Amino acid sequence: MKVCKFGGTSMATAQSILNVKSIIESDSERKYVIVSAPGKRFSSDIKITDMLYSAYQEKFETGSCANNIALIRTRFVELAKELGLDIDMNKYVDEVEAGILKSTSPDYAASRGEYLSAVIMSAVLGFDMLDAGDVIKFKHDGTFDSELTNDLVKKHALNAKNGLVIPGFYGRMPDKTIKTFSRGGSDFTGAIIARGVGAKVYENWTDVNGFLVTDPRLVDKPKNIEVLSYEELRELSYMGAGVLHPDSIFPVQIDKIPINIRNTFEPNHKGTMIMASTKGYDIPKVTGIAGRKGNTTISMKKAMMNAEIGFCRKVLSVLERNGLSIEHVPTGIDTMSIVLSDAGLKGVDENKLIDDIRGAVNPDHIEITHSLALIAVVGHGMANSRGVAATLFNALYKAGVNVRMIDQGSSELNIIVGVEEKDYNASIKSIYNAFFGC
């Protein structure tokens, strides 16, 4: 059996939905279909999920969500009409409107795009529809209940006589209210279903031919990655390669189910295969290059810091009290740096944070600097290859880039460098050219 998840671009138009139908009908093993909410049809279009969030906000501002619901209604009614479906989408949209007006959380509104997509897709395929809320469960504290969910998927999905369409992105709390995953959570839903039914492969269909070595907005026509490991996927996704939600590997990782990233609009392309191990494959020194801007560094100096027991713990305790998670902690004998994301620092009084660190460890010098970009060079092949670091830093030197931070994981899976944001684009291009010879 295969589990197939289709993203927002795959569900955006009648034609793209017919592409999905063709893909499913071309392989009898494709029995389980997870769908996202319709995405943009063109660059200035609005995603359905964004409309639904706006509808929830409209309710609070005016007591009604009629304006946004009208746009959503038009979109789904037209989809059904263009597809020649004999279903009354007005009835379903009416239910959504009533639910938004009664809800006390935006999660219900946000989840309805996937729900309405599933109504459309099940009618197109002639498959049964299973509401994600019936099988995907959260605990009282809001954390995902993986084992209960897996049992329910086995009970409700595995024994289905026909194919199933399941909306992505959400589940239910013990009190029956809707709770969503983070954005991109339909990837996670697909992985949950794949584990529950024991799929031989989890196909994640999107609008690109799998993972690319690096960002195509910065490098012209970068090479495709044919195969990568779960670990490599996590590293690249965390650093900004946004093809797949980074948490989506956890359910399938348990049973070592491969993930195949495919393109709905080029279904004959084999895409990228993601698996537990790439041992036995011809893998390059470097698998991928990813990065992200928007980081801040807190740098400290203190003589004899290495002999001061608890120094690092005290600094990290200050960050914990301020609700901050760290990205990296490069250290020296008398120095320590903390790399934080700008998003995490939002709303934090930086002056007070610095004063708190001073009070905790009394450094000789402390400063905070912004505009740091992090770039990760990732690949299992690095561990057994000489000269990877030399190639990386020589490329940056030739591009005139000053490296502000260096960090390498203990597994030798990646090397992360920090550069000025103004040098980010040039750094990615130079690193790619050095390893892939454009």
Buried (B, 14 or more C-beta within 10 A) or exposed (E): BBBBBBBBBBBBBBEBBEBBBEBBEEEEEBBBBBBBBBBBBEEEEBBBBBBBBBBBBBBEEEEBBBEBBBEBBEBBBEBBEEBEBEBEBEEBBEEBBEBBBEBEEBBBBBBBBBBBBBBBBBBBBEBBBBBBBBBBBBEEEEEBBBEBBBBBBBEBBBEBEEBBBBBBBBBBBEEEBBBBBEEBBBBBBBBBBBBBBEBEBBBBBBBBBBBBBBBEEBBEEBBBBBBBBBBBBBBBBBBBBEBBBBBBBBBBBEEEBBBBBBBBBEBEBEBBBBBBEBEEEEBBBBBBBBBBBBBBBBBBBBEEBBEEEEBBEBBBBBBEEBEBEBBBEBBEEBBBBBBBBEEBBEEBEEEEBBEBBEEBBEBEEBEBEEBBBBBBBBBBBBEEBEEBBEBBBEBBEEBEBEBBBBBBEEEBBBBBBBBBEEBBBBBBBBBBBBBBEE
